[in-house]
Amino acid sequence: MIDHAEYLKDESRLSGAAEAVLFPQSAEELAALLKEGRPVTFQGARTGIMGAAVPTAGRAVNLTALSGATALGQDEKGFWIDVLPGTLLCDLRAALRRREFDTARWSDASKAALKSLPAGLDFLPDPTEETASLGGMFMTNAGGPSSLSCGRTAEHVLAVGGLFASGESFALARGQCQIDGAGRCALPGGQTLQLPACPGLLLPLCPAPGQDLVDLLSGSEGMLAAVTSLRLRLSARPKVRWSVVFFFDGPQGAAAFADGALAMRPAWEGCDLLSLEYLDERSLGLFCSLRRTQSRLQVLPDLPEGARAAVMAGLGGAEESSVEEALGALLECFVEAGGQEEDTWAADTPDEIEKFQLLRHAVPEGANAVVDQNRQKEPALHKLTADVSFPNAPLCGLLPELLGLVEESGLDGALFGHLGGRHFHLNLLPRDRAGLERAEALCEEVCRRSLARGGSPAAENGVGKTKRALLARLLPADVLAAMRAVKQAFDPQGVLNPGNFF
Ligand SMILES: Cc1cc2nc3c(=O)[nH]c(=O)nc-3n(C[C@H](O)[C@H](O)[C@H](O)COP(=O)(O)OP(=O)(O)OC[C@H]3O[C@@H](n4cnc5c(N)ncnc54)[C@H](O)[C@@H]3O)c2cc1C
């Protein structure tokens, strides 16, 4: 029996309303639904944290029944796989690891490709939440720690199959449709859309000359079309990998270390910094609290005494010697930044590396657990996430600035994120209504600072419903008008995902 109330929520903890929750079993069924012309909110696995999959009107259309791989093949750049949008990242990864798929409906060519599929190929983008669906990952252009080395989801998408708001289907290969200098974009069906000029902001729904239509659709949070299939590039992970967690007695050391690591990265030969993640003191505290109640987290050691900040570094390369050389350089940098060698965790096997990811993943999970607890006293409370980037800002200045803002506010807040892109998820966890107001003000201030420095106030998790009022206040009127015009061009009746963005 399906608990429909569950489908009115996502990981933002917002709760919406819908006339019905529907689970189409095929793209044709979905097309028939769209042809009725009534408002719909698409859902993947509902792990999004901005409320983008939370319905506010019309019907919730959950696409997780459209799941599985449908074809496999190879081109001059390597292997690709076709998946339905509701396929979960964890399921795709498990099938690739085992090289076992349900091939009953595969063509002979796909079956033959499976026989020659090398071990170790994977879909690399990783929002840390492996239960996300591939359709949701595309529609949020999910990033995550690995984005430092492999970019975000859209960069690994070769083609998209989907449905426009009218229910008409399309098949779109990367490189097939691009926006020209005058803002024109020819759609796969032959129709040409006139899109507005959009000042180059790092935000979804902002078209730019030369932009591929695949990239305009990615990150659009289901506002422009439905995705019914994706062709994904499969890639190999580096042969030699290390994951090291460096613990510090405060943020200054962590910032000096991270600035040093990023500065030395370009000089490394045969080794790359795959990820560089920051966890502040409150983030470590959230991990410790969750670890007390969740046995799966007890596979990780106790944190070193006095640990008040951590930087998790992933390193990879083809040869052990080059990776170990880079590791040595990182250790020197750690000691120069005031760290002690014994205050590190290090792993070089896939299982151990995966274990370390539990630390990073436990932080947003722990934040959500606190929100749930606070909501028992005050149901109106929710988490506020300033998901912001500050391109190229030195971390020695940026980290103390952001942490100082949280401290001044007196709010419960955890700062963590991807140091390579200077991209932070500041999670604010208000305890009462007054705190909620202060959290909203702080979130706005941090987003304002990010925009003023050429960054993005919706850098990775999207806009959804939780950030729409804030963006309406922060963005210049011409940018908002341009975004609306993009929406209008694709969805003139405004039936797709009403309430997201606008
Ligand atoms: C603990 C935790 C950690 C996280 N860490 C990260 C992180 O580091 N980086 C990151 O980027 N994200 C992160 N996320 C957010 C989340 O996992 C991603 O946004 C993910 O891509 C959402 O996928 P989903 O299947 O859950 O999509 P949903 O939440 O169901 O939907 C997201 C959006 O996509 C639309 N959509 C979904 N499927 C379709 C479709 N087939 N057609 C059209 N529109 C569709 C929905 O309408 C909605 O607008 C985290 C989440 C959690 C809970």
The ligand as an SDF file (V2000), in Angstrom:
LIG
                    3D

 53 58  0  0  0  0  0  0  0  0999 V2000
   22.1540   13.6310    2.4640 C   0  0  0  0  0  0  0  0  0  0  0  0
   22.0900   14.3300    1.1280 C   0  0  0  0  0  0  0  0  0  0  0  0
   23.2530   14.8330    0.5490 C   0  0  0  0  0  0  0  0  0  0  0  0
   23.2050   15.4650   -0.6910 C   0  0  0  0  0  0  0  0  0  0  0  0
   24.3610   15.9510   -1.2370 N   0  0  0  0  0  0  0  0  0  0  0  0
   24.3320   16.5260   -2.4640 C   0  0  0  0  0  0  0  0  0  0  0  0
   25.5390   17.0090   -3.0720 C   0  0  0  0  0  0  0  0  0  0  0  0
   26.6300   16.9470   -2.5010 O   0  0  0  0  0  0  0  0  0  0  0  0
   25.4320   17.5470   -4.3020 N   0  0  0  0  0  0  0  0  0  0  0  0
   24.2430   17.6440   -4.9810 C   0  0  0  0  0  0  0  0  0  0  0  0
   24.2230   18.1290   -6.1120 O   0  0  0  0  0  0  0  0  0  0  0  0
   23.0960   17.2330   -4.4040 N   0  0  0  0  0  0  0  0  0  0  0  0
   23.1020   16.6790   -3.1870 C   0  0  0  0  0  0  0  0  0  0  0  0
   21.9380   16.2410   -2.6120 N   0  0  0  0  0  0  0  0  0  0  0  0
   20.6440   16.5230   -3.2940 C   0  0  0  0  0  0  0  0  0  0  0  0
   20.0530   15.4180   -4.1690 C   0  0  0  0  0  0  0  0  0  0  0  0
   20.5660   14.1500   -3.9020 O   0  0  0  0  0  0  0  0  0  0  0  0
   20.2350   15.7500   -5.6410 C   0  0  0  0  0  0  0  0  0  0  0  0
   19.6010   16.9690   -5.9200 O   0  0  0  0  0  0  0  0  0  0  0  0
   19.6720   14.6790   -6.6000 C   0  0  0  0  0  0  0  0  0  0  0  0
   20.1450   14.9650   -7.8800 O   0  0  0  0  0  0  0  0  0  0  0  0
   18.1580   14.6300   -6.6420 C   0  0  0  0  0  0  0  0  0  0  0  0
   17.7560   13.4540   -7.3290 O   0  0  0  0  0  0  0  0  0  0  0  0
   16.2990   12.8370   -7.0610 P   0  0  0  0  0  0  0  0  0  0  0  0
   16.1100   11.6570   -7.9350 O   0  0  0  0  0  0  0  0  0  0  0  0
   16.0870   12.6290   -5.6410 O   0  0  0  0  0  0  0  0  0  0  0  0
   15.3940   14.0250   -7.6110 O   0  0  0  0  0  0  0  0  0  0  0  0
   14.0910   14.6740   -6.9650 P   0  0  0  0  0  0  0  0  0  0  0  0
   14.4380   15.2950   -5.6660 O   0  0  0  0  0  0  0  0  0  0  0  0
   12.9770   13.7070   -6.9770 O   0  0  0  0  0  0  0  0  0  0  0  0
   13.8000   15.8070   -8.0570 O   0  0  0  0  0  0  0  0  0  0  0  0
   14.6890   16.8600   -8.2550 C   0  0  0  0  0  0  0  0  0  0  0  0
   14.1680   17.7400   -9.4010 C   0  0  0  0  0  0  0  0  0  0  0  0
   14.2210   17.0360  -10.6320 O   0  0  0  0  0  0  0  0  0  0  0  0
   12.9210   16.9580  -11.2200 C   0  0  0  0  0  0  0  0  0  0  0  0
   12.8400   15.6560  -11.8710 N   0  0  0  0  0  0  0  0  0  0  0  0
   13.1690   14.4510  -11.3500 C   0  0  0  0  0  0  0  0  0  0  0  0
   13.0510   13.5020  -12.2990 N   0  0  0  0  0  0  0  0  0  0  0  0
   12.6220   14.1260  -13.4180 C   0  0  0  0  0  0  0  0  0  0  0  0
   12.3120   13.6990  -14.7430 C   0  0  0  0  0  0  0  0  0  0  0  0
   12.4460   12.4190  -15.1230 N   0  0  0  0  0  0  0  0  0  0  0  0
   11.8930   14.6210  -15.6380 N   0  0  0  0  0  0  0  0  0  0  0  0
   11.7730   15.9170  -15.2820 C   0  0  0  0  0  0  0  0  0  0  0  0
   12.0690   16.3860  -14.0560 N   0  0  0  0  0  0  0  0  0  0  0  0
   12.4780   15.4960  -13.1490 C   0  0  0  0  0  0  0  0  0  0  0  0
   11.9500   17.1470  -10.0840 C   0  0  0  0  0  0  0  0  0  0  0  0
   10.7310   17.6860  -10.5420 O   0  0  0  0  0  0  0  0  0  0  0  0
   12.7040   18.1400   -9.2280 C   0  0  0  0  0  0  0  0  0  0  0  0
   12.5440   19.4190   -9.7720 O   0  0  0  0  0  0  0  0  0  0  0  0
   21.9580   15.6100   -1.3690 C   0  0  0  0  0  0  0  0  0  0  0  0
   20.7960   15.0920   -0.7850 C   0  0  0  0  0  0  0  0  0  0  0  0
   20.8530   14.4630    0.4490 C   0  0  0  0  0  0  0  0  0  0  0  0
   19.5860   13.9260    1.0390 C   0  0  0  0  0  0  0  0  0  0  0  0
  1  2  1  0
  2  3  1  0
  2 52  2  0
  3  4  2  0
  4  5  1  0
  4 50  1  0
  5  6  2  0
  6  7  1  0
  6 13  1  0
  7  8  2  0
  7  9  1  0
  9 10  1  0
 10 11  2  0
 10 12  1  0
 12 13  2  0
 13 14  1  0
 14 15  1  0
 14 50  1  0
 15 16  1  0
 16 17  1  0
 16 18  1  0
 18 19  1  0
 18 20  1  0
 20 21  1  0
 20 22  1  0
 22 23  1  0
 23 24  1  0
 24 25  2  0
 24 26  1  0
 24 27  1  0
 27 28  1  0
 28 29  2  0
 28 30  1  0
 28 31  1  0
 31 32  1  0
 32 33  1  0
 33 34  1  0
 33 48  1  0
 34 35  1  0
 35 36  1  0
 35 46  1  0
 36 37  1  0
 36 45  1  0
 37 38  2  0
 38 39  1  0
 39 40  1  0
 39 45  2  0
 40 41  1  0
 40 42  2  0
 42 43  1  0
 43 44  2  0
 44 45  1  0
 46 47  1  0
 46 48  1  0
 48 49  1  0
 50 51  2  0
 51 52  1  0
 52 53  1  0
M  END
$$$$
